[in-house]
Amino acid sequence: MSTETTPVIPLPAGAARILTLAGAVATTASAFLAWTWTADFPGDLTVTGYPGGLQWLTLTAGLLTLALALATAGTPGLRWAAPSRSNNAVLFAAFGATAITWYTLIAIAAELGGLANLEPGGWVAGAASLLTLVGALGQPLERHTTGTFPRLAKHDRPLPTARELPSWAEVLLIVAAFAIGLYVITFGIDAEGGELFTGYLVLVGFSVAGLSKAGLIARLRALSIKHRPVTTGAAFAAAAAFPFTQTSDQYTSVAANILIFATVALGLNIVVGLAGLLDLGYVAFLGVGAYAAALVSGSPASPIHVQFPFWAAVLTGAVASMVFGVLIGAPTLRLRGDYLAIVTLGFGEIFRITMNNLNGTTGPKITNGSNGIPRIPDLEILGFNLGKTHNVFGIDLGRFSNYYLLMLIVTAFVVLVFARVGNSRIGRAWVAIREDETAAEAMGINGFRLKLLAFALGACLAGVAGTVQAHVSYTVTPDQYTFAEALPPNSAFLLAAVILGGMGTISGPLLGASLLFLIPKKLQFLSDYQLLAFGIALIILMRVRPEGLIPNRRQQLEYHEADIPAQAPASDDTALTKAGA
């Protein structure tokens, strides 16, 4: 597929660059002006000299556009951040600034009753953002020339070799990157109101696209691989620092549930992403672990009058889920494709109905039917009661902060298991089965045994997460574990989190689960259209980026083989050979 470097709007190169820089400066400065006369709009955009609400996003987008424009121009001190020198990066940043600014202006007009509610600062911001976009469109852009519509080219050529930095500087860059990531995530979770959160999503989306086109993300990824221990420590430290940035448990409860959802999605990623088994009833394993832990938790509603310590409850939930995984997988895993999906969907419904019927009337009294098992006591680990507020480094950590830190340890354990298994001989065998089960078996791989192992391991990890979920939610009921009716986590959203984030990766399901849990929480006005919006988003994703937001590198090559000169990927044969060796 051929590409060309031409501007969308025919402007002299120097004039377009000056227009972009001037527009970015004006957009940044406009954030310090009053955009409306009344404080009725969320964020109070009436103050001159200090940004508020959505103005902070416009300020950030303007500064990012300015920085990328200077970096792509070869400004000393900034060239390292834009190794590709691609003007496409500036275009994405300019699109982001324009989208956020005009989204804010339209929202002001819609909520306050017309454009008359805009102050001159709002008009200045709108004009400045359009000026920036026109300048970016006037610069040479890499575009595909074949196909129905010309489109921006993917940046497939290798990046130029970076200037060698001292090791301490590279470590500082990694730490700074995770610190910025912590701030960005905290801002999104703490964002109040649908307007601010929508603008936040727009800014993050365009910013990531721009930084990716600039080559900065690829450069940081290379540094993280080079200093893997530092990267791992910085990632865990940034995640552990989140509760210390909060003043109440309002948002740490959201973060704790996100980690539960993400951990279960990682377990499903073993089954779907590595082994290629379509499981539509996976949430049932989460339910098995939660019910098993609830029964031995010491709840007054449990027929088993015993209270296990945490480690014993975790083992109970994990073993119970693993046993169910083996019992369900043994007779069904000889099926493939849609037939296996239907069987697993049926298992998920059977689990929910069975839990409803074990109520003492239609069956033995074990689960209390639709009432579930309530009043599950808080965990106590080594004398540390997770239900009480504790002062750590002068900061009060509430109940959900304690459970968040516990789930962070559980998530780290699941990530470790996934990484080690995925890079092992067993993991390579799963990938071989996923790509072509017949060829894998011809190479000597026992497909049934390895698929059963994937099913059991995935179920076990879901049971571990279910143990903590039972104590976080205080109550376990059958309606929490449905295919799609309940709020996440459910089977449909778990599968979507894996596909959305990127199958076969670690960070992909974590990102997908975070987005699918956080967006419905923040955009309450979409509650009646949640599934509709969700379906539209998946259709767009499958068309634009079928490999997911964070793709597996080998799968990314397969998905884009139409854009890259065809060549036989050696990774499939390598996976088969290594797995069967």
C-alpha positions as CSV (number, residue, x, y, z in Angstrom):
1,M,0.0,0.0,0.0
2,S,1.5,3.3,-1.1
3,T,1.7,6.5,0.9
4,E,2.3,10.1,0.1
5,T,3.2,13.2,2.2
6,T,0.9,16.0,1.3
7,P,-1.1,18.6,3.3
8,V,-4.9,18.4,3.4
9,I,-5.1,22.2,3.1
10,P,-2.6,23.7,0.6
11,L,-0.6,26.1,2.6
12,P,3.1,27.0,2.5
13,A,5.0,24.8,5.0
14,G,6.4,27.7,7.0
15,A,3.1,29.5,7.2
16,A,1.3,26.3,8.3
17,R,3.8,25.7,11.0
18,I,3.6,29.3,12.3
19,L,-0.2,29.1,12.2
20,T,-0.1,25.9,14.3
21,L,2.2,27.4,16.8
22,A,0.3,30.6,17.1
23,G,-3.0,28.8,17.4
24,A,-1.6,26.5,20.1
25,V,-0.4,29.5,22.1
26,A,-3.7,31.3,21.7
27,T,-5.7,28.1,22.7
28,T,-3.5,27.7,25.8
29,A,-4.0,31.4,26.8
30,S,-7.7,31.3,26.2
31,A,-8.1,28.8,29.1
32,F,-7.3,31.7,31.4
33,L,-10.3,33.8,30.2
34,A,-13.9,33.6,31.3
35,W,-16.0,31.5,28.9
36,T,-19.4,32.1,30.4
37,W,-21.0,34.6,32.8
38,T,-22.7,32.2,35.2
39,A,-21.4,29.6,37.5
40,D,-24.4,27.3,36.8
41,F,-22.3,25.4,34.3
42,P,-20.2,22.7,36.0
43,G,-16.6,23.8,36.8
44,D,-17.2,27.5,37.1
45,L,-15.8,28.9,33.9
46,T,-16.4,32.5,34.9
47,V,-13.0,33.3,36.5
48,T,-10.5,35.3,34.5
49,G,-6.9,34.3,35.2
50,Y,-7.5,30.8,36.6
51,P,-8.9,27.9,34.6
52,G,-11.8,25.8,35.9
53,G,-13.4,22.5,34.9
54,L,-13.1,21.8,31.2
55,Q,-10.8,24.7,30.7
56,W,-8.0,22.7,32.3
57,L,-8.4,20.1,29.5
58,T,-8.2,22.8,26.8
59,L,-5.1,24.2,28.5
60,T,-3.5,20.7,28.5
61,A,-4.4,20.0,24.9
62,G,-3.0,23.4,23.9
63,L,0.3,22.8,25.7
64,L,0.5,19.3,24.2
65,T,-0.1,20.6,20.7
66,L,2.5,23.3,21.2
67,A,5.1,20.8,22.5
68,L,4.6,18.4,19.7
69,A,4.7,21.2,17.1
70,L,8.0,22.4,18.5
71,A,9.4,18.8,18.8
72,T,8.5,17.8,15.2
73,A,10.2,21.0,14.1
74,G,13.4,19.8,15.6
75,T,13.6,22.2,18.6
76,P,16.6,21.3,20.7
77,G,15.6,19.7,24.0
78,L,12.4,18.4,22.6
79,R,13.6,16.2,19.7
80,W,13.9,13.2,21.9
81,A,10.2,13.2,22.6
82,A,9.2,13.1,18.9
83,P,11.6,10.8,17.2
84,S,9.3,10.1,14.2
85,R,9.1,13.8,13.3
86,S,5.6,13.1,12.0
87,N,3.2,16.0,11.6
88,N,0.4,13.4,12.1
89,A,1.2,13.7,15.8
90,V,0.5,17.4,15.7
91,L,-2.7,16.9,13.8
92,F,-4.1,14.5,16.5
93,A,-3.2,16.9,19.2
94,A,-4.8,19.8,17.3
95,F,-7.9,17.7,16.8
96,G,-8.0,17.0,20.5
97,A,-7.8,20.7,21.4
98,T,-10.5,21.6,18.9
99,A,-12.8,18.8,20.0
100,I,-12.5,19.6,23.7
101,T,-13.0,23.3,23.2
102,W,-16.0,23.1,20.9
103,Y,-17.5,20.3,23.0
104,T,-17.3,22.7,26.0
105,L,-18.8,25.6,24.0
106,I,-21.7,23.5,22.7
107,A,-22.3,22.1,26.2
108,I,-22.5,25.6,27.6
109,A,-25.0,26.7,24.9
110,A,-27.1,23.5,25.4
111,E,-27.3,23.6,29.2
112,L,-27.6,27.3,29.7
113,G,-29.9,28.0,26.8
114,G,-28.1,29.5,23.8
115,L,-24.8,31.0,22.5
116,A,-25.7,34.3,24.3
117,N,-24.3,32.7,27.5
118,L,-20.8,32.6,26.0
119,E,-18.3,35.3,27.1
120,P,-15.7,36.7,24.6
121,G,-13.1,34.3,26.1
122,G,-15.2,31.3,24.8
123,W,-15.2,32.7,21.3
124,V,-11.5,33.3,21.5
125,A,-11.0,29.7,22.5
126,G,-13.1,28.4,19.7
127,A,-11.4,30.5,17.1
128,A,-7.9,29.7,18.4
129,S,-8.5,26.0,18.4
130,L,-9.8,26.1,14.8
131,L,-6.7,28.1,13.8
132,T,-4.6,25.4,15.3
133,L,-6.4,22.7,13.4
134,V,-6.1,24.6,10.1
135,G,-2.4,25.0,10.6
136,A,-2.0,21.3,11.4
137,L,-3.9,20.3,8.3
138,G,-1.7,22.6,6.2
139,Q,1.4,20.7,7.1
140,P,2.6,17.7,5.1
141,L,0.9,14.6,6.4
142,E,1.6,10.9,5.7
143,R,-1.5,9.4,4.0
144,H,-2.4,6.2,2.2
145,T,-3.3,6.8,-1.4
146,T,-5.0,3.5,-2.1
147,G,-8.4,2.3,-1.0
148,T,-11.8,3.9,-1.1
149,F,-10.8,6.8,1.1
150,P,-7.3,8.3,1.7
151,R,-6.4,8.0,5.4
152,L,-3.5,8.7,7.7
153,A,-0.8,6.2,7.3
154,K,0.4,4.0,10.2
155,H,3.9,4.8,11.2
156,D,5.5,1.4,10.4
157,R,9.1,2.5,9.6
158,P,11.6,2.0,12.4
159,L,12.3,5.0,14.6
160,P,15.8,6.6,14.4
161,T,18.3,5.6,17.1
162,A,17.8,7.7,20.2
163,R,20.6,9.6,21.7
164,E,22.0,7.6,24.5
165,L,20.9,9.0,27.9
166,P,22.6,8.3,31.3
167,S,21.0,5.4,33.2
168,W,19.8,7.7,35.9
169,A,18.1,9.9,33.4
170,E,16.3,6.9,31.8
171,V,15.2,5.8,35.3
172,L,13.9,9.3,36.0
173,L,11.9,9.3,32.7
174,I,10.3,6.0,33.7
175,V,9.4,7.2,37.1
176,A,8.1,10.5,35.7
177,A,6.0,8.6,33.1
178,F,4.3,6.5,35.8
179,A,3.8,9.6,38.0
180,I,2.0,11.4,35.1
181,G,0.0,8.2,34.5
182,L,-1.1,8.1,38.2
183,Y,-2.2,11.8,37.9
184,V,-4.1,11.1,34.7
185,I,-5.9,8.1,36.1
186,T,-6.7,9.8,39.4
187,F,-8.1,12.8,37.5
188,G,-10.4,10.5,35.5
189,I,-11.7,8.6,38.5
190,D,-12.2,11.8,40.6
191,A,-13.9,13.7,37.7
192,E,-17.3,14.8,38.8
193,G,-20.1,15.2,36.2
194,G,-20.6,13.7,32.8
195,E,-19.3,16.8,31.0
196,L,-15.9,16.7,32.6
197,F,-15.4,13.0,32.2
198,T,-16.5,13.0,28.5
199,G,-13.9,15.8,27.9
200,Y,-11.4,13.8,29.8
201,L,-11.9,10.7,27.5
202,V,-11.6,12.9,24.4
203,L,-8.4,14.4,25.6
204,V,-6.8,11.1,26.6
205,G,-7.8,9.5,23.3
206,F,-6.3,12.2,21.1
207,S,-3.3,12.6,23.3
208,V,-2.4,8.9,23.3
209,A,-2.8,8.9,19.5
210,G,-0.6,11.9,19.1
211,L,2.1,10.7,21.4
212,S,2.0,7.3,19.6
213,K,2.4,9.0,16.2
214,A,5.3,11.1,17.6
215,G,7.1,7.9,18.6
216,L,7.3,8.8,22.3
217,I,5.3,5.8,23.5
218,A,7.5,3.4,21.5
219,R,10.6,5.1,23.0
220,L,9.3,4.8,26.5
221,R,8.4,1.2,25.9
222,A,11.9,0.5,24.9
223,L,13.2,2.1,28.1
224,S,10.7,0.1,30.2
225,I,12.0,-3.1,28.6
226,K,15.6,-2.1,29.2
227,H,14.9,-1.3,32.9
228,R,12.2,-3.9,33.6
229,P,12.8,-4.1,37.4
230,V,12.5,-0.3,37.7
231,T,9.4,-0.4,35.5
232,T,7.7,-3.1,37.6
233,G,8.5,-1.3,40.8
234,A,7.4,2.1,39.5
235,A,4.1,0.6,38.3
236,F,3.3,-1.0,41.6
237,A,4.3,2.1,43.6
238,A,2.1,4.3,41.4
239,A,-0.9,2.0,41.8
240,A,-0.3,1.7,45.6
241,A,-0.1,5.5,45.9
242,F,-3.6,6.0,44.6
243,P,-5.5,5.7,48.0
244,F,-3.1,8.3,49.4
245,T,-4.3,10.8,46.9
246,Q,-7.9,10.5,48.0
247,T,-9.7,12.4,50.8
248,S,-12.6,9.9,51.1
249,D,-13.6,6.4,50.2
250,Q,-16.0,7.6,47.5
251,Y,-13.6,6.9,44.6
252,T,-11.4,4.2,46.2
253,S,-14.5,2.0,46.2
254,V,-14.7,2.5,42.4
255,A,-11.0,1.7,42.1
256,A,-11.3,-1.5,44.2
257,N,-14.1,-2.8,42.0
258,I,-12.1,-1.9,38.9
259,L,-9.3,-4.1,40.2
260,I,-11.7,-7.0,40.9
261,F,-13.1,-6.7,37.4
262,A,-9.6,-6.4,35.8
263,T,-8.3,-9.4,37.7
264,V,-11.2,-11.6,36.5
265,A,-10.7,-10.3,33.0
266,L,-7.0,-11.3,33.2
267,G,-8.1,-14.8,34.2
268,L,-10.5,-14.9,31.2
269,N,-7.6,-13.8,29.0
270,I,-5.9,-17.1,29.7
271,V,-8.9,-18.9,28.4
272,V,-9.8,-16.6,25.5
273,G,-6.6,-14.7,24.7
274,L,-4.0,-17.5,25.0
275,A,-5.9,-20.8,24.5
276,G,-8.6,-19.3,22.1
277,L,-11.6,-20.8,23.9
278,L,-14.7,-18.8,23.7
279,D,-16.2,-18.9,27.2
280,L,-19.5,-17.0,27.6
281,G,-20.2,-18.2,31.2
282,Y,-16.9,-17.2,32.9
283,V,-18.6,-15.0,35.5
284,A,-19.9,-18.2,37.0
285,F,-16.4,-19.1,38.3
286,L,-16.3,-15.7,40.0
287,G,-19.6,-16.6,41.6
288,V,-18.4,-20.0,42.7
289,G,-15.4,-18.4,44.4
290,A,-17.5,-15.7,46.1
291,Y,-20.1,-18.2,47.3
292,A,-17.5,-20.6,48.6
293,A,-15.8,-17.8,50.5
294,A,-19.1,-16.5,51.8
295,L,-20.1,-19.9,53.2
296,V,-16.9,-20.1,55.3
297,S,-16.8,-16.4,56.2
298,G,-18.6,-16.6,59.5
299,S,-21.8,-14.9,58.1
300,P,-24.8,-15.5,60.3
301,A,-26.8,-16.4,57.1
302,S,-24.4,-19.2,56.2
303,P,-25.4,-22.7,57.1
304,I,-21.7,-23.5,57.7
305,H,-21.0,-21.9,61.1
306,V,-17.3,-21.5,60.8
307,Q,-15.0,-18.6,60.0
308,F,-11.9,-19.3,58.1
309,P,-8.9,-17.0,58.1
310,F,-8.2,-15.1,54.9
311,W,-5.7,-17.5,53.5
312,A,-8.0,-20.5,54.0
313,A,-10.9,-18.6,52.5
314,V,-8.8,-17.8,49.4
315,L,-7.8,-21.4,49.0
316,T,-11.4,-22.5,49.4
317,G,-12.7,-20.1,46.7
318,A,-9.8,-20.9,44.3
319,V,-10.1,-24.7,44.7
320,A,-13.9,-24.7,44.5
321,S,-13.7,-22.7,41.2
322,M,-11.0,-24.9,39.8
323,V,-12.9,-28.0,40.6
324,F,-16.0,-26.6,38.8
325,G,-13.8,-25.6,35.9
326,V,-12.5,-29.2,35.6
327,L,-16.0,-30.7,36.0
328,I,-17.4,-28.4,33.3
329,G,-14.4,-28.5,31.0
330,A,-13.8,-32.3,31.0
331,P,-17.0,-33.2,29.1
332,T,-17.2,-30.1,26.9
333,L,-13.8,-29.1,25.8
334,R,-13.8,-31.5,22.9
335,L,-16.2,-29.1,21.4
336,R,-14.9,-26.1,19.4
337,G,-16.0,-22.6,18.4
338,D,-19.7,-21.8,18.7
339,Y,-20.6,-25.1,20.2
340,L,-18.3,-24.6,23.2
341,A,-19.6,-21.0,23.6
342,I,-23.2,-22.3,23.8
343,V,-22.2,-24.9,26.4
344,T,-20.4,-22.4,28.6
345,L,-23.3,-19.9,28.3
346,G,-25.5,-22.7,29.5
347,F,-23.2,-23.4,32.5
348,G,-23.4,-19.8,33.5
349,E,-27.2,-19.8,33.6
350,I,-27.3,-23.2,35.3
351,F,-25.0,-21.8,38.1
352,R,-27.3,-18.8,38.6
353,I,-30.5,-20.8,38.6
354,T,-28.9,-23.4,41.0
355,M,-27.9,-20.7,43.5
356,N,-31.5,-19.4,43.3
357,N,-33.0,-22.9,44.0
358,L,-30.8,-23.8,47.0
359,N,-33.2,-21.9,49.3
360,G,-34.6,-24.6,51.5
361,T,-37.8,-24.9,49.5
362,T,-36.9,-26.0,46.0
363,G,-33.7,-27.5,47.2
364,P,-31.4,-27.7,50.3
365,K,-31.0,-24.5,52.2
366,I,-27.4,-23.5,51.4
367,T,-27.4,-20.2,49.5
368,N,-30.7,-18.7,50.8
369,G,-32.0,-18.4,47.2
370,S,-32.4,-15.0,45.7
371,N,-31.6,-13.4,49.1
372,G,-28.1,-14.6,48.9
373,I,-25.6,-14.6,51.8
374,P,-25.7,-11.2,53.5
375,R,-23.7,-9.7,56.4
376,I,-20.3,-11.1,55.3
377,P,-17.8,-9.8,57.9
378,D,-14.8,-7.8,56.9
379,L,-11.5,-9.6,56.5
380,E,-8.9,-9.5,59.2
381,I,-5.3,-10.3,58.2
382,L,-2.6,-10.6,60.9
383,G,-4.7,-8.5,63.2
384,F,-5.3,-5.8,60.6
385,N,-9.1,-5.4,60.2
386,L,-9.8,-4.2,56.6
387,G,-13.2,-2.8,57.6
388,K,-11.7,-0.1,60.0
389,T,-10.0,3.1,59.2
390,H,-6.3,3.1,59.7
391,N,-3.8,6.0,59.8
392,V,-0.8,5.4,57.5
393,F,1.9,8.1,57.2
394,G,-0.6,10.6,58.6
395,I,-3.3,9.7,56.1
396,D,-6.5,8.0,57.0
397,L,-7.2,4.9,54.8
398,G,-10.8,3.8,54.9
399,R,-12.4,0.4,54.3
400,F,-12.3,0.6,50.5
401,S,-8.7,1.8,50.5
402,N,-7.8,-1.2,52.5
403,Y,-9.5,-3.6,50.1
404,Y,-8.0,-1.7,47.2
405,L,-4.5,-2.4,48.5
406,L,-5.4,-6.0,49.1
407,M,-6.8,-6.4,45.5
408,L,-3.7,-4.7,44.2
409,I,-1.6,-7.5,45.7
410,V,-4.0,-10.1,44.3
411,T,-3.9,-8.4,40.9
412,A,-0.1,-8.4,41.0
413,F,-0.2,-12.1,41.8
414,V,-2.5,-12.8,38.8
415,V,-0.3,-10.7,36.5
416,L,2.8,-12.7,37.6
417,V,1.0,-16.0,37.0
418,F,-0.2,-14.8,33.5
419,A,3.2,-13.6,32.5
420,R,5.1,-16.7,33.7
421,V,2.6,-19.1,32.2
422,G,2.3,-17.1,28.9
423,N,6.0,-17.3,28.4
424,S,6.3,-21.0,29.3
425,R,6.1,-24.1,27.2
426,I,2.5,-24.4,28.2
427,G,1.7,-20.9,27.1
428,R,3.3,-21.4,23.7
429,A,1.3,-24.6,23.3
430,W,-1.9,-22.6,24.1
431,V,-1.0,-20.1,21.4
432,A,-0.4,-22.9,19.0
433,I,-3.8,-24.4,19.8
434,R,-5.4,-21.0,19.4
435,E,-3.9,-20.5,15.9
436,D,-4.6,-24.0,14.6
437,E,-5.6,-26.8,16.9
438,T,-5.3,-29.4,14.2
439,A,-1.7,-28.4,13.3
440,A,-0.8,-28.2,17.0
441,E,-2.0,-31.7,17.6
442,A,-0.1,-32.9,14.6
443,M,3.0,-31.5,16.2
444,G,2.4,-33.7,19.3
445,I,0.5,-31.2,21.5
446,N,-2.2,-32.8,23.7
447,G,-5.0,-30.3,22.8
448,F,-7.6,-31.6,25.2
449,R,-5.3,-31.8,28.3
450,L,-3.9,-28.3,27.7
451,K,-7.3,-26.7,27.1
452,L,-8.6,-28.3,30.3
453,L,-5.5,-26.8,32.1
454,A,-6.3,-23.4,30.7
455,F,-10.0,-23.7,31.8
456,A,-9.0,-24.8,35.3
457,L,-6.3,-22.1,35.8
458,G,-8.7,-19.4,34.5
459,A,-11.4,-20.6,36.9
460,C,-9.0,-20.7,39.8
461,L,-7.9,-17.1,39.3
462,A,-11.5,-16.0,39.0
463,G,-12.2,-17.8,42.3
464,V,-9.4,-15.8,44.0
465,A,-11.0,-12.6,42.9
466,G,-14.4,-13.8,44.0
467,T,-13.2,-14.4,47.5
468,V,-12.3,-10.7,47.9
469,Q,-15.4,-9.5,46.1
470,A,-17.6,-11.3,48.6
471,H,-16.1,-9.3,51.4
472,V,-16.0,-6.0,49.6
473,S,-19.7,-6.2,48.7
474,Y,-20.9,-7.6,52.1
475,T,-23.5,-9.7,50.2
476,V,-23.4,-12.4,47.5
477,T,-26.6,-12.9,45.5
478,P,-27.2,-14.9,42.2
479,D,-28.2,-11.8,40.3
480,Q,-24.6,-10.5,40.5
481,Y,-23.5,-13.3,38.1
482,T,-25.4,-13.1,34.9
483,F,-24.5,-13.0,31.3
484,A,-25.4,-9.4,30.6
485,E,-28.3,-8.1,32.7
486,A,-26.3,-7.0,35.8
487,L,-23.7,-4.3,36.0
488,P,-20.0,-5.3,35.4
489,P,-18.6,-7.8,36.1
490,N,-20.8,-10.0,34.0
491,S,-19.8,-12.5,31.3
492,A,-20.5,-10.2,28.3
493,F,-18.5,-7.3,29.7
494,L,-15.7,-9.5,30.8
495,L,-15.3,-10.9,27.3
496,A,-15.6,-7.4,25.9
497,A,-12.9,-6.1,28.3
498,V,-10.5,-8.8,26.9
499,I,-11.3,-8.0,23.3
500,L,-11.4,-4.2,23.8
501,G,-8.1,-4.1,25.6
502,G,-6.3,-6.7,23.5
503,M,-6.3,-10.5,23.7
504,G,-3.2,-12.3,24.9
505,T,-1.7,-9.2,26.6
506,I,-1.5,-8.2,30.2
507,S,-2.1,-4.5,30.1
508,G,-4.9,-4.8,27.5
509,P,-7.6,-6.5,29.7
510,L,-6.6,-4.2,32.6
511,L,-7.3,-1.1,30.4
512,G,-10.4,-2.7,28.9
513,A,-11.9,-3.6,32.3
514,S,-11.1,-0.1,33.7
515,L,-12.9,1.6,30.8
516,L,-15.9,-0.7,30.8
517,F,-16.4,-0.3,34.6
518,L,-15.6,3.4,34.8
519,I,-17.5,4.8,31.9
520,P,-21.0,3.5,33.0
521,K,-20.3,4.8,36.5
522,K,-19.4,8.3,35.2
523,L,-21.9,8.7,32.4
524,Q,-25.1,8.0,34.3
525,F,-27.1,9.8,31.6
526,L,-26.3,6.9,29.3
527,S,-27.7,4.3,31.7
528,D,-30.8,3.6,29.5
529,Y,-28.6,3.3,26.4
530,Q,-25.6,1.6,27.9
531,L,-25.8,-1.6,25.8
532,L,-26.5,0.4,22.6
533,A,-23.5,2.7,23.2
534,F,-21.5,-0.3,24.1
535,G,-22.4,-2.1,20.9
536,I,-21.6,0.9,18.7
537,A,-18.2,1.3,20.4
538,L,-17.4,-2.3,19.7
539,I,-18.4,-2.0,16.1
540,I,-16.2,1.0,15.6
541,L,-13.3,-0.7,17.4
542,M,-13.5,-3.8,15.3
543,R,-13.5,-1.6,12.2
544,V,-10.7,0.7,13.2
545,R,-8.5,-1.4,15.5
546,P,-9.5,-5.0,15.5
547,E,-6.5,-6.1,17.5
548,G,-7.6,-4.1,20.5
549,L,-6.4,-0.9,22.2
550,I,-3.1,-2.6,23.3
551,P,-2.5,-5.3,20.7
552,N,-0.4,-8.4,20.9
553,R,2.6,-7.7,18.7
554,R,2.3,-10.8,16.6
555,Q,-1.4,-10.4,16.2
556,Q,-1.0,-6.8,15.2
557,L,1.2,-7.9,12.3
558,E,-1.5,-10.3,11.2
559,Y,-4.3,-7.7,11.4
560,H,-2.3,-5.2,9.4
561,E,-0.9,-7.5,6.8
562,A,-2.9,-5.7,4.2
563,D,-1.0,-2.5,5.0
564,I,2.5,-4.2,5.1
565,P,4.1,-6.2,2.3
566,A,3.0,-9.8,2.7
567,Q,5.4,-12.2,4.2
568,A,5.0,-15.4,6.1
569,P,5.0,-14.8,9.8
570,A,7.6,-17.1,11.5
571,S,6.0,-16.8,14.9
572,D,3.3,-19.4,14.2
573,D,5.8,-22.0,13.3
574,T,8.0,-21.0,16.2
575,A,5.1,-21.4,18.6
576,L,4.3,-24.8,17.2
577,T,7.8,-26.0,17.2
578,K,8.7,-24.8,20.7
579,A,5.4,-26.1,22.2
580,G,5.8,-29.5,20.6
581,A,9.5,-29.8,21.3
